[in-house]
Amino acid sequence: MKQPNGRTAAPALEDVRIRPYGVTDHDRLVRMSDRLSGASLYTRFFSGTPRIPDYYVAAMDRLDHWDRDALVALVGGEMVGIAEYVRDPREPFRAEIAVLVADPWKRRGLGSGLIGYLTHLAARRGITEFGADVILTNRDALLFIRHGWPAARSRTEEGAARFRLPLPPPVAAARL
């Protein structure tokens, strides 16, 4: 959308479409690397990687949409965010959660919206608690959990905070 000054306005949250990760999303996920800084990749994958790792893309292509599921955020057909959970086979009421948001979309409510929708989906499947590892330099994620998930419990180990997040979290999806 063109603004009066001739510049193109950034897409708004109203332009975001959230849906389950599907078979046609492989290339979108690979292209999402172009909208991620090294810092964003590091805070998500805990390693210095120049792109979304191939092992992760392959894992997304093998989702069963029950024990492992993911939601994507799309704008104009391109992926700008992804949130996933992986159920713990030893404790099926628990699942690990992870979120990745393209840099231009950070601090706009997209990550919390994805978490909100994913929480509802997981709860319908019998998951009552998320686990999350957050690297200590990821201040945005730490603040989101501390302020938005009051019942969260954590411990620190090897440079990361290990969180136990009882469902449901705050109603973040209502903002999208």
C-alpha positions in Angstrom: 0.0 0.0 0.0 1.4 3.4 -1.0 1.5 6.1 1.6 1.0 9.8 0.8 4.7 10.3 0.8 5.1 7.7 -2.0 6.7 5.1 0.3 5.3 1.6 0.5 3.8 0.9 3.9 4.8 -2.2 5.8 2.1 -4.9 5.8 -0.1 -4.7 8.9 -1.0 -7.6 11.2 -4.4 -7.7 9.4 -2.5 -8.8 6.3 -1.2 -11.9 8.0 -2.7 -15.3 7.3 -2.0 -18.0 9.9 -2.6 -21.7 8.9 -1.0 -25.1 9.5 2.3 -25.9 7.8 1.6 -27.8 4.6 3.3 -29.7 1.9 3.7 -26.6 -0.2 5.6 -24.7 2.5 9.1 -26.3 2.0 10.3 -23.6 -0.3 8.7 -20.8 1.6 10.5 -21.9 4.8 13.8 -22.0 2.9 13.2 -18.5 1.5 12.3 -17.2 5.0 16.1 -17.4 5.7 16.4 -14.3 3.6 14.4 -12.3 6.2 16.4 -13.6 9.3 19.5 -12.0 10.8 22.3 -14.1 12.2 21.1 -13.2 15.7 17.6 -14.4 15.0 18.9 -17.7 13.6 21.2 -18.1 16.6 18.5 -17.5 19.2 16.3 -20.0 17.5 18.8 -22.8 16.7 21.4 -22.1 19.4 24.2 -22.1 16.8 25.7 -19.8 14.2 24.1 -20.8 11.0 23.7 -18.6 8.0 20.3 -20.1 7.0 17.5 -22.2 8.4 19.2 -25.6 8.8 18.3 -28.3 6.3 17.6 -30.8 9.1 14.9 -28.4 10.4 13.3 -28.0 7.0 13.2 -31.8 6.6 11.6 -32.2 10.0 8.9 -29.7 9.1 8.2 -31.8 5.9 7.5 -34.8 8.2 4.9 -33.3 10.5 2.2 -35.7 11.6 -0.1 -32.8 12.8 -0.8 -34.5 16.1 2.4 -35.2 18.0 4.4 -32.7 16.0 2.6 -29.7 14.4 3.4 -26.2 13.2 1.5 -23.1 12.3 2.9 -20.6 9.8 2.2 -16.9 9.3 2.1 -15.7 5.7 2.0 -12.3 4.1 1.6 -12.1 0.3 2.3 -15.8 0.1 5.6 -15.6 1.9 6.4 -17.1 5.3 7.1 -14.5 8.0 6.8 -16.7 11.0 6.5 -20.3 12.2 5.6 -21.8 15.6 5.8 -25.5 16.3 5.4 -28.0 19.1 6.8 -31.5 19.5 5.1 -33.8 22.0 7.3 -35.5 24.5 6.8 -39.3 24.0 7.7 -40.0 27.7 5.2 -37.4 29.0 2.5 -37.1 26.3 0.9 -34.2 28.1 4.0 -32.1 27.5 5.4 -30.6 24.3 8.4 -28.5 23.4 7.6 -25.2 21.7 9.7 -23.1 19.4 9.0 -19.9 17.4 10.8 -18.2 14.6 9.7 -14.7 13.3 11.2 -12.9 10.4 13.2 -9.8 11.5 10.8 -7.2 9.9 7.9 -8.7 11.9 9.5 -8.8 15.3 7.9 -6.8 18.2 4.6 -6.6 16.3 2.7 -9.3 18.1 3.2 -12.0 15.5 5.1 -14.4 17.7 2.7 -14.1 20.6 -0.2 -14.6 18.1 1.3 -17.8 16.7 1.9 -19.1 20.3 -1.7 -18.3 21.2 -3.1 -20.2 18.2 -0.7 -23.1 18.7 -1.6 -23.3 22.4 -5.3 -23.7 21.5 -4.4 -26.4 19.0 -2.2 -28.3 21.4 -4.7 -28.1 24.2 -7.3 -29.8 22.0 -4.8 -32.6 21.5 -4.4 -33.2 25.3 -1.2 -31.2 25.8 -1.3 -29.3 29.1 2.2 -27.9 29.3 4.8 -26.6 27.0 8.6 -26.7 27.5 10.8 -24.1 26.0 14.5 -23.5 26.0 15.4 -19.8 25.6 18.9 -18.6 25.1 19.7 -15.9 27.7 20.4 -13.3 25.1 16.9 -13.5 23.7 15.5 -10.7 25.7 12.2 -10.5 23.7 11.3 -14.1 24.4 12.3 -13.9 28.0 10.2 -10.8 28.5 7.2 -12.3 26.7 7.3 -15.4 29.0 7.9 -13.4 32.2 5.1 -10.9 31.6 2.7 -13.0 29.5 2.9 -16.4 31.2 2.7 -15.7 35.0 2.6 -19.4 35.9 5.9 -20.1 34.1 8.6 -21.9 36.0 12.2 -21.9 35.0 15.8 -22.9 35.7 19.0 -21.9 34.0 21.5 -24.3 32.6 24.3 -23.9 30.0 23.4 -20.4 28.9 19.7 -21.0 28.5 16.6 -20.7 30.6 14.5 -23.9 30.6 10.8 -23.0 31.0 7.8 -25.1 32.0 4.7 -23.3 30.6 1.3 -24.5 31.8 -1.4 -24.1 29.2 -3.2 -21.9 28.5 -1.0 -18.7 28.2 -2.5 -15.3 27.8 -4.9 -14.7 24.9 -2.4 -13.4 22.4 -4.3 -14.7 19.4 -7.0 -12.1 19.9 -4.7 -9.4 18.7 -4.3 -10.9 15.2 
